[in-house]
Amino acid sequence: MRSQNFCPFFFLSVFLPKGKAGGFGKTSSKAASNKVEGKAYAKILQKEGVLRLDNVLSPNTADALREYLYNLRQQSEKDVAEGKVQPIERFANVLLKHNRCDLTIPLGTDPIVTTALNESLRKSPVGGIISSILGDEAILHEFSCLMSDVGSQRQVIHPDTPFIDGKGPVLYTCFIALQDVTLDMGPTTWLPRTHTKEAHAAFKDVYCKDELVKTQPAVLGLLPKGSCGIFDSRLLHCGTANRSNEGKSRALFYFSFKNPEVGYTGNPASIRLELSAENIPLGALMDDLELFERGEGTPLIDELGRKMR
C-alpha cells in the first residue's frame, strides 16, 4: 500500500476543544445538555464519518477498567486453554490475530463496567450523538475491548460494513482509549468521508482502490486516556502495528449501536452471546444508567448480569 497523507486526529478538535466533552463528575442537568450537544456533534459525524471526543472517561475509571479487562483476558485465556469455554464465548474474531485480541465483555457482573458505560454513554455527548442519528431504539450490537500487544501487525484498510445504496448508516462504533495512545502503539487509522457510495465504489475497483488509499487524507487515533473516536461502520479504517519500545499494550474499550431497521450487518458482532440475544435498546440502557447515577439500582443491567456465563 502506498503512503497516505496523515493527520494525528486533531483536525476535528476545532469542533471539540480539548476537555469540552468531559462528562464525569457532572450533574444530571449536564447529562441532559449532552443530548443537545449530541445533535450538533452528530452533524459533524454524519459528514466526516469519524469524530473525536475528549474526556468521556475519567482517568480513574479508565485505569480501573483497563486493569479489570486485562485480568479478565488472563482468566478467559486460562478458561479456554482448560476447555471450560469455547474461544467464541470469550473472544471475537479480529483481523490479524497475532498479538491482537477482541475480548468480549460481560455486563452486570462488575460495577466498573457499569461506571464506564454511565460516564461514556450518558454523561458525555456519546449517547446523545447516537440517539440523534439512530434513535433510542438503536440496538447494542457490540460490547468488547480491542487489545493490541507489541508485535501486532498493521491491518489492511477495510470497512466494518458495506455501503448499501438507498440505506442509511448501519452502526456507530465508539472506541475509548484506556491509556494514552501514542504513535508507536498502533493507533487506528481512519479515512474521513469514505463512508459514501462513491468511496466504496472506488475501493472495490482494482484500478481506483490504490489511488483512493494514496490520496485520501487520513487521521490517526492518537487519543489521550479517556478520549474516544466515534465512527460510521462504513468508514474505511485499520489498526496499525504496535511497535512500542516500552512494551506497551494498547486497549480500546468499545461498543456499537445498530440501526434498528437493519437486520444482519454482514459481519459477526463482537459481543457476548447472552447480551446479543437480548437486543438491548439504547434508550432502555440510558434509563437504567440514570437510575445508577441516582443510586437507585440498575434493574436491567442486574438482569443481564444474571444471564452471563
Disulfide bonds with the S-S distance in Angstrom:
none
